[in-house]
Amino acid sequence: MGASRQQDLAEQMAKLRAVYMARLPVELAELQALAGGLQGGEGDRPSLEALYQRLHKLAGSGGTFGLAALGAAARVLEQRTRVWLAGALDDGYAAARRAFAAELAELVQWVVPGAGERATPSSAIPAAHAAHAPDEAIQVWVMEDDAALGQQLVRQLESFNYRVRLFTRIDEAERAAQAESPDMLIMDVMFEAEGRNSTAALADFPALRALGCPLLFITSTDDFESRVRAARLGAVGYFLKPIDIPRLVNRMGQLVEQLSAPPQRVLVVDDDADLAAHLCLVLRAAGMVAEVLRQPEAIMEALAGFQPDLVLMDMHMPRYTGPELAGVIRQHDKWTGLPIVYLSAETDLERQIAAMRRGGDDFIIKPVSDAQLVAAVRVRVERARQLADQINKDSLTGLLKHASIKEVASKEIRRARRTGKPVTLAMLDIDHFKSVNDTYGHAAGDLVISALATLLRQRLRQSDHLGRYGGEEFLVVLPECAGADAQRVLDDIRQRFANLRFSYDGQNFACSVSAGHSTSRHAVADGEANEALAAAGDADLLAAADAALYAAKRGGRNRVCAAALEPSTAAVPA
């Protein structure tokens, strides 16, 4: 987080705390008035219920705004009111209420100027994850003292649309790191010219250690100590020379998806306006999108409009409890998998368990540090997204499964019909793939499939949709893309894929891909000689793309064909 943003955040936090401190005397005076009105019998139950709700809120907000002792004192009184509400308001209660009123009066000391506890922040707000801009090339630094190998690696990575900068000396990268930062760092373990192990040398280069980007090591040795040093530095990959470029790129593609993931969306449901504002500020500072809902009865409308990744919900609210709202949410099939996390001052374990049985996934006790809050939300959302990916995405490629990509294609075709803008569907198939499996094995075949998936992901737009249609066949959906543009992009991908060299079990080989595409009739210009495509309905768009693919296969493979058009003349048959 930049210095100006940190300052702005600190100012916003200070304003929230000031508002809270200004409101606190009024809140405490109202608590005293409620306590002073207790008569000592069963008629006190409405007032005790109101006291319980207010003390519960104070127990959570006090610590959040830096008044830990105030929050702890409120929690003690809250628990006492709960005991009274659960039992008979007999003579014992009548005597105890006077001591209760006296203890409540002592809370005033926390807001008298110069007395009581000084407000301090609950914790430092975690910095936001660096988000990568859609459709922007990923900046990769390669640190390799073998210049020839480094240049070869640069050329291969550039084929996958990475912006690559090569450093042959560690100190060169150190100087560059003082002025800029890459999205990813690939580093040789041993710099022979300098006679140093880079995993050890990193300790001498604070600028490199402070980059904070994903770190991958390449090496000629596979000794345990080097792997341990790499792990200690937080390395997310360790690749042996000769480098298997497709395997390296596949790992890089996974990291790119994390860098490009949309911000996590959190709906905060809490009747405490100041506390909810604080929570949203903390979450937004961590790079998330957060909104507040203070009217629980509008929960379903809020879910439909905001589409959250997680609901952060207070357990005790005046009209509806958190478990009741969770039960309502779980009645709808669409939201059965939505993470619901209770954020409450509730400390009774049995009540926490009962609440989670009613549809909750986790329980965070107020007050919570900013770091703990952010970590809990991030972990929950990431796990939920991983589960969704397992359901909707192919495990090998990370692309949408057959049914999911067909559904996306149908939606984009309908959207094209509404807007009159073009949509292009493309089918791609790896040439002679059976021979790859027969010659090199299915593991090598999986590597080829993954490499094509990664290449597609890197060369296409963020707005495009990719799916593994089946086996070695892929479906690509290109919204607002005319046929001529699709032809150019697909032919570029075809050429880059043909230039890749695969290495498996000591054997080197290359593959090619064929593609066919069709564009919705909205993209067909007046007078274009494409009557067959114009006559076809949108429902036949996929069939037209498939037919074009088979035309490319019949024409010699390693080429791109448009529906009812001639294939690319630049293609060379396999």
C-alpha positions in Angstrom: 0.0 0.0 0.0 1.4 3.4 -1.0 2.2 6.1 1.6 -0.6 8.4 0.4 -3.1 5.6 0.6 -1.9 4.6 4.1 -2.3 8.2 5.2 -5.8 8.4 3.8 -6.7 5.1 5.5 -5.3 6.3 8.8 -7.4 9.5 8.5 -10.6 7.6 7.8 -9.9 5.3 10.7 -9.3 8.3 13.0 -12.6 9.9 11.8 -14.5 6.7 12.5 -13.0 6.4 16.0 -13.8 10.1 16.6 -17.4 9.5 15.7 -17.6 6.4 17.9 -16.0 8.3 20.9 -18.5 11.2 20.4 -21.4 8.8 20.4 -20.2 6.7 23.3 -21.3 9.0 26.1 -24.9 9.0 24.7 -24.8 5.2 24.4 -23.6 4.8 28.0 -26.2 7.3 29.3 -29.0 5.3 27.7 -27.6 2.2 29.2 -27.7 3.8 32.6 -31.2 5.0 32.1 -32.3 1.5 31.2 -30.6 0.1 34.3 -32.1 2.8 36.5 -35.6 1.8 35.3 -35.3 -1.8 36.5 -37.9 -2.5 39.2 -36.7 -5.9 40.3 -39.4 -8.3 38.9 -40.7 -10.1 35.8 -41.7 -6.7 34.3 -38.0 -6.0 33.7 -37.7 -8.5 30.9 -38.2 -6.0 28.0 -35.6 -3.6 29.5 -33.2 -6.5 30.2 -33.5 -7.7 26.6 -32.7 -4.1 25.4 -29.8 -4.0 27.8 -28.5 -7.3 26.6 -28.6 -6.2 22.9 -26.8 -2.9 23.7 -24.2 -4.5 25.9 -23.5 -7.2 23.3 -22.9 -4.4 20.7 -20.6 -2.5 23.1 -18.6 -5.6 23.9 -17.8 -6.0 20.3 -17.3 -2.3 19.3 -15.2 -1.3 22.3 -12.3 -3.5 21.5 -12.6 -2.8 17.8 -12.2 0.9 18.4 -9.2 0.5 20.8 -11.1 0.4 24.1 -10.4 -3.2 25.1 -11.1 -2.7 28.8 -14.5 -1.1 28.0 -15.3 -4.0 25.8 -14.3 -6.5 28.4 -16.4 -4.8 31.1 -19.4 -4.7 28.8 -19.0 -8.4 28.1 -19.2 -9.2 31.8 -22.4 -7.2 32.2 -23.8 -8.7 29.0 -23.3 -12.3 30.3 -25.0 -11.3 33.6 -28.1 -10.0 31.7 -28.2 -13.3 29.8 -28.3 -15.3 33.0 -31.1 -13.2 34.3 -33.1 -13.6 31.0 -32.7 -17.3 31.1 -34.0 -17.7 34.7 -36.6 -16.4 37.1 -36.4 -12.8 38.1 -36.8 -13.6 41.8 -35.6 -11.9 45.1 -31.9 -12.7 44.2 -32.2 -10.8 41.0 -33.8 -7.8 42.8 -30.8 -7.5 45.1 -28.2 -8.1 42.3 -29.7 -5.5 40.0 -28.5 -2.6 42.3 -24.9 -3.8 42.1 -25.4 -4.2 38.3 -26.4 -0.5 38.0 -23.4 0.6 40.0 -21.0 -1.4 37.8 -22.7 0.0 34.7 -22.1 3.5 36.0 -18.4 2.8 36.2 -18.3 2.4 32.4 -18.6 6.2 32.2 -14.9 6.5 33.2 -13.8 5.3 29.8 -15.1 8.3 28.0 -14.3 11.0 30.6 -11.4 13.1 29.1 -8.1 12.3 30.9 -9.6 9.2 32.6 -9.8 5.6 31.9 -8.3 3.9 28.9 -6.7 5.6 25.9 -8.1 4.4 22.6 -5.5 2.5 20.5 -5.9 0.8 17.1 -6.7 -2.9 17.2 -3.9 -3.7 14.8 -2.3 -2.6 11.6 -4.4 -3.0 8.5 -3.0 -5.6 6.2 -1.9 -4.3 2.8 -4.0 -5.1 -0.2 -2.9 -7.8 -2.6 -1.4 -6.3 -5.8 -4.1 -6.9 -8.4 -3.0 -7.3 -12.0 -4.8 -5.3 -14.6 -6.9 -7.3 -17.1 -5.3 -7.9 -20.5 -2.0 -6.4 -19.4 1.1 -8.5 -20.1 2.7 -10.1 -17.0 6.2 -8.7 -16.2 8.6 -11.6 -15.6 12.2 -11.2 -14.5 14.6 -14.0 -15.3 17.9 -14.2 -13.4 20.2 -16.6 -15.2 24.0 -16.2 -15.5 24.1 -18.5 -18.7 23.2 -15.8 -21.2 22.4 -18.3 -24.0 20.0 -20.3 -21.8 18.5 -17.1 -20.5 17.8 -15.8 -24.0 16.2 -19.1 -25.0 14.0 -18.9 -21.9 13.1 -15.3 -22.7 12.0 -16.2 -26.3 9.9 -19.2 -25.1 8.2 -17.1 -22.4 7.5 -14.2 -24.8 5.5 -16.7 -26.9 3.1 -17.0 -24.0 2.6 -13.2 -24.0 4.9 -12.6 -21.0 7.0 -9.4 -20.9 10.5 -10.8 -19.9 13.6 -9.1 -18.7 16.8 -11.0 -18.4 19.5 -10.4 -15.7 22.8 -12.3 -15.8 24.1 -10.9 -12.5 22.3 -10.7 -9.1 23.5 -7.2 -8.4 21.9 -6.0 -11.7 18.5 -7.3 -10.6 19.1 -5.7 -7.2 19.6 -2.3 -8.7 16.5 -2.7 -10.9 14.4 -3.8 -7.9 15.0 -0.4 -6.3 13.1 1.3 -9.1 10.5 -1.2 -10.3 8.9 -4.6 -9.4 8.0 -7.6 -11.6 4.9 -9.7 -11.3 7.0 -12.9 -11.1 10.7 -13.8 -10.5 12.5 -16.8 -12.1 15.9 -17.4 -10.6 18.8 -19.8 -11.2 19.8 -21.5 -7.9 23.6 -21.3 -8.7 25.3 -18.3 -10.4 28.5 -20.0 -11.5 30.2 -16.8 -12.6 29.8 -15.4 -9.2 30.3 -18.6 -7.4 27.3 -18.1 -5.2 24.1 -19.9 -4.4 21.3 -17.5 -5.1 19.0 -18.9 -2.4 21.7 -18.0 0.1 22.6 -14.7 -1.7 19.1 -13.4 -1.5 19.8 -12.7 2.2 22.3 -10.1 1.0 19.8 -8.3 -1.3 17.0 -6.7 0.7 15.4 -5.1 -2.4 15.0 -8.5 -4.0 13.6 -10.0 -0.8 11.1 -7.1 -0.6 9.7 -7.6 -4.1 6.9 -9.8 -2.7 6.1 -11.4 -6.1 5.9 -15.2 -6.7 9.4 -16.8 -6.8 10.4 -19.8 -8.9 13.8 -21.4 -9.0 15.6 -23.2 -11.8 18.6 -25.4 -11.2 20.9 -28.2 -12.4 21.0 -29.8 -9.0 18.3 -31.5 -7.0 19.9 -31.5 -3.5 17.7 -31.3 -0.5 19.4 -28.3 1.1 18.8 -26.1 -1.9 15.2 -27.1 -1.9 14.9 -26.3 1.8 16.5 -22.9 1.2 14.1 -22.2 -1.6 11.2 -23.2 0.5 12.4 -20.9 3.3 12.4 -18.0 0.8 8.8 -18.8 -0.1 9.5 -20.3 -3.5 6.4 -21.6 -5.3 8.2 -23.6 -7.9 11.5 -25.6 -8.3 12.4 -26.7 -11.8 15.3 -28.8 -13.0 17.4 -28.1 -16.1 17.0 -28.8 -18.9 13.9 -26.7 -18.3 10.6 -28.2 -19.4 9.1 -24.9 -20.7 5.5 -26.1 -20.9 5.6 -27.4 -17.4 7.1 -24.1 -16.2 4.6 -22.1 -18.1 1.7 -24.2 -16.7 2.8 -23.3 -13.2 3.2 -19.7 -14.2 -0.3 -19.7 -15.6 -1.7 -20.9 -12.3 0.1 -18.0 -10.6 -1.3 -15.5 -13.2 -4.8 -16.6 -12.4 -4.2 -15.8 -8.8 -2.8 -12.4 -9.7 -5.7 -11.7 -12.0 -8.5 -13.0 -9.7 -11.3 -10.6 -9.2 -11.4 -8.9 -5.8 -13.2 -10.7 -3.0 -16.7 -9.4 -2.3 -18.0 -9.3 1.2 -21.5 -8.4 2.5 -21.4 -7.1 6.1 -24.7 -7.6 7.9 -24.6 -5.6 11.2 -26.9 -3.1 12.9 -24.0 -1.2 14.4 -23.3 1.5 11.8 -19.9 2.5 13.2 -18.6 -1.0 13.6 -19.9 -2.0 10.1 -18.2 1.1 8.6 -14.9 0.1 10.4 -15.1 -3.5 9.1 -15.8 -2.3 5.5 -12.8 0.1 5.7 -10.5 -2.7 6.8 -11.7 -5.1 4.1 -11.5 -2.4 1.4 -7.9 -1.5 2.5 -7.0 -5.2 2.0 -8.2 -4.9 -1.6 -11.7 -6.4 -1.2 -15.1 -5.0 -2.2 -17.3 -4.6 0.9 -20.9 -3.3 1.4 -23.1 -3.0 4.5 -26.6 -4.2 4.9 -28.4 -2.8 8.0 -31.9 -4.0 7.1 -31.8 -7.8 7.5 -35.2 -8.3 5.9 -33.6 -7.2 2.6 -30.9 -9.9 2.7 -32.1 -11.7 -0.5 -32.3 -8.6 -2.5 -28.8 -7.6 -1.3 -27.4 -11.0 -2.3 -28.9 -10.8 -5.8 -27.7 -7.3 -6.4 -24.2 -7.5 -4.8 -23.3 -11.2 -5.5 -21.0 -11.6 -2.6 -18.3 -14.2 -2.1 -18.9 -14.2 1.6 -21.4 -12.9 4.2 -20.0 -11.5 7.4 -22.9 -11.4 9.9 -23.5 -10.4 13.4 -25.2 -13.1 15.5 -27.4 -10.9 17.7 -29.4 -8.1 16.0 -32.6 -6.5 17.3 -35.2 -8.1 15.1 -33.6 -11.1 13.5 -30.7 -13.2 14.7 -27.8 -14.2 12.5 -28.8 -17.9 12.5 -32.3 -17.0 11.4 -30.9 -15.0 8.4 -28.5 -17.9 7.6 -31.5 -20.2 7.6 -33.3 -18.0 5.1 -30.3 -17.8 2.8 -29.9 -21.6 2.8 -33.4 -22.0 1.7 -32.3 -20.9 -1.8 -30.4 -23.4 -3.9 -28.2 -20.7 -5.4 -26.7 -19.7 -2.0 -26.3 -23.1 -0.4 -22.5 -22.9 -0.9 -22.1 -19.2 0.0 -19.7 -18.9 3.0 -21.4 -17.3 6.1 -19.2 -16.2 8.9 -20.6 -15.0 12.2 -18.8 -12.0 13.7 -20.1 -11.6 17.2 -19.2 -11.0 20.8 -20.9 -14.3 21.7 -18.5 -16.4 23.7 -20.8 -19.3 24.7 -19.4 -22.3 22.9 -22.8 -24.1 22.8 -24.5 -21.1 21.2 -21.7 -20.8 18.6 -22.1 -24.5 17.7 -25.9 -24.1 17.5 -25.4 -21.0 15.2 -23.1 -22.9 12.8 -25.6 -25.7 12.7 -28.1 -23.2 11.4 -26.1 -22.5 8.2 -22.9 -20.8 9.4 -19.4 -21.8 8.3 -17.2 -20.1 10.8 -17.3 -18.0 14.0 -15.1 -15.0 14.8 -15.3 -13.4 18.3 -15.4 -9.7 18.6 -13.3 -7.7 19.1 -11.1 -9.0 16.2 -7.9 -7.6 15.0 -7.8 -6.2 11.5 -5.2 -8.8 10.4 -7.3 -11.7 11.8 -10.4 -10.4 10.1 -8.7 -10.1 6.7 -7.0 -13.5 7.0 -10.2 -15.3 8.0 -12.2 -13.7 5.1 -9.5 -14.4 2.5 -9.1 -18.0 3.5 -12.8 -18.7 3.4 -13.3 -17.0 0.0 -10.3 -18.7 -1.5 -11.5 -22.1 -0.4 -15.0 -21.4 -1.7 -13.6 -20.3 -5.0 -11.4 -23.5 -5.2 -14.5 -25.6 -4.5 -16.4 -23.8 -7.3 -13.5 -24.4 -9.6 -13.5 -28.1 -8.9 -17.2 -28.2 -9.8 -17.0 -26.0 -12.9 -13.5 -26.3 -14.2 -11.3 -29.1 -15.7 -8.7 -30.3 -13.2 -5.9 -30.6 -15.8 -6.3 -27.3 -17.6 -8.2 -25.1 -15.1 -10.6 -24.2 -18.0 -14.3 -24.5 -17.9 -15.7 -28.0 -18.3 -17.9 -29.1 -21.3 -21.2 -28.2 -19.8 -20.0 -24.9 -18.3 -18.4 -23.6 -21.5 -21.5 -24.6 -23.6 -23.7 -22.6 -21.1 -21.4 -19.6 -21.4 -21.5 -19.9 -25.2 -25.3 -19.9 -25.2 -25.4 -16.8 -22.9 -23.0 -14.9 -25.2 -25.0 -15.8 -28.3 -28.1 -14.5 -26.6 -26.3 -11.3 -25.6 -25.1 -10.9 -29.2 -28.7 -11.2 -30.4 -29.8 -8.5 -28.0 -27.0 -6.1 -28.7 -26.4 -6.7 -32.3 -22.7 -7.1 -31.6 -20.7 -10.0 -33.0 -19.7 -13.1 -31.1 -17.3 -15.7 -32.5 -17.0 -19.3 -31.4 -13.9 -21.3 -32.1 -13.1 -25.0 -31.9 -9.5 -26.1 -31.5 -8.0 -29.6 -31.7 -4.5 -30.8 -31.2 -3.3 -32.5 -34.4 -2.3 -36.2 -34.3 -2.8 -36.3 -30.5 -3.3 -40.0 -30.3 0.2 -40.5 -31.7 1.5 -38.3 -28.9 -0.1 -40.5 -26.3 1.0 -43.7 -28.1 4.6 -42.5 -28.6 5.4 -40.6 -25.4 2.7 -41.7 -23.0 -0.4 -40.1 -21.5 1.6 -37.9 -19.1 3.3 -36.3 -22.0 -0.2 -35.9 -23.7 -1.4 -34.1 -20.5 1.5 -31.8 -20.7 0.7 -30.8 -24.3 -3.0 -30.2 -23.4 -2.0 -28.0 -20.4 0.4 -26.1 -22.6 -2.2 -25.2 -25.1 -4.6 -24.2 -22.3 -2.0 -21.9 -20.9 -1.2 -20.4 -24.3 -4.9 -19.7 -24.9 -5.2 -18.1 -21.5 -2.2 -15.9 -22.1 -3.0 -14.8 -25.6 -6.7 -14.1 -25.3 -8.5 -11.3 -23.6 -9.7 -11.3 -20.1 -13.3 -11.0 -21.4 -13.0 -14.2 -23.6 -14.1 -17.6 -22.3 -12.2 -20.8 -22.6 -13.3 -24.4 -22.0 -12.0 -27.9 -22.5 -14.7 -29.3 -24.7 -13.4 -32.9 -24.5 -10.1 -34.8 -24.7 -7.7 -32.6 -26.7 -10.5 -30.3 -28.1 -11.2 -26.8 -26.8 -14.0 -24.3 -27.2 -13.3 -20.6 -27.2 -16.0 -17.9 -26.9 -14.9 -14.4 -28.2 -17.5 -11.8 -27.4 -17.6 -8.6 -29.6 -15.1 -10.2 -31.9 -15.5 -10.1 -35.7 -14.5 -13.1 -37.8 -11.4 -11.3 -39.3 -10.1 -10.5 -35.9 -10.7 -14.0 -34.7 -8.8 -15.4 -37.7 -5.8 -13.3 -36.9 -5.7 -14.1 -33.2 -6.2 -17.8 -33.7 -3.6 -18.0 -36.4 -1.1 -16.3 -34.1 -1.9 -18.9 -31.4 -1.5 -21.7 -33.9 1.9 -20.5 -34.9 3.1 -20.0 -31.4 2.0 -23.4 -30.4 3.8 -25.0 -33.3 7.0 -23.3 -32.2 6.9 -24.9 -28.7 9.2 -27.7 -28.0 8.2 -30.3 -25.5 10.5 -32.5 -23.5 9.4 -35.6 -21.7 11.5 -38.4 -20.3 14.5 -37.3 -22.4 12.6 -37.1 -25.7 11.9 -33.8 -27.5 8.9 -33.3 -29.8 6.6 -30.6 -31.2 2.8 -30.5 -31.8 0.4 -28.5 -33.9 -3.2 -27.4 -33.6 -6.1 -26.9 -36.0 -9.0 -24.5 -35.5 -12.3 -23.5 -36.9 -14.4 -20.6 -36.1 -17.8 -19.0 -36.9 -19.2 -15.6 -36.2 -22.8 -14.7 -35.4 -24.7 -13.2 -38.3 -24.7 -9.8 -36.6 -21.0 -9.6 -37.5 -21.6 -10.4 -41.2 -21.1 -7.2 -43.2 -23.6 -6.2 -45.8 -22.7 -7.7 -49.1 -20.3 -10.3 -47.6 -20.3 -13.5 -49.6 -21.2 -15.8 -46.7 -24.8 -16.8 -47.4 -24.5 -20.2 -45.5 -23.4 -18.5 -42.3 -25.9 -15.7 -42.6 -28.7 -18.2 -43.1 -27.7 -20.2 -40.1 -29.4 -19.4 -36.8 -27.4 -18.6 -33.7 -28.2 -22.1 -32.4 -26.1 -23.5 -35.3 -23.0 -21.3 -34.5 -21.2 -24.1 -32.6 -22.0 -26.6 -35.3 -20.6 -24.2 -37.9 -17.4 -23.8 -35.9 -17.0 -27.5 -35.6 -17.5 -28.0 -39.3 -14.8 -25.4 -39.9 -12.5 -27.3 -37.6 -13.0 -30.5 -39.6 -12.4 -28.5 -42.8 -9.0 -27.5 -41.3 -8.3 -31.1 -40.5 -9.2 -32.2 -44.0 -7.1 -29.4 -45.5 -3.9 -30.7 -44.0 -4.0 -29.7 -40.3 -2.0 -26.9 -38.6 -4.3 -24.3 -40.0 -7.3 -22.1 -39.1 -10.5 -22.1 -41.1 -13.5 -19.8 -40.9 -17.0 -21.1 -41.5 -17.7 -21.1 -45.2 -14.4 -19.3 -45.9 -11.0 -20.4 -47.1 -8.3 -21.4 -44.5 -5.4 -19.3 -43.7 -2.9 -19.5 -46.5 0.0 -19.0 -44.1 -0.6 -22.4 -42.5 1.7 -25.2 -43.2 0.1 -28.7 -43.0 1.6 -31.1 -40.4 
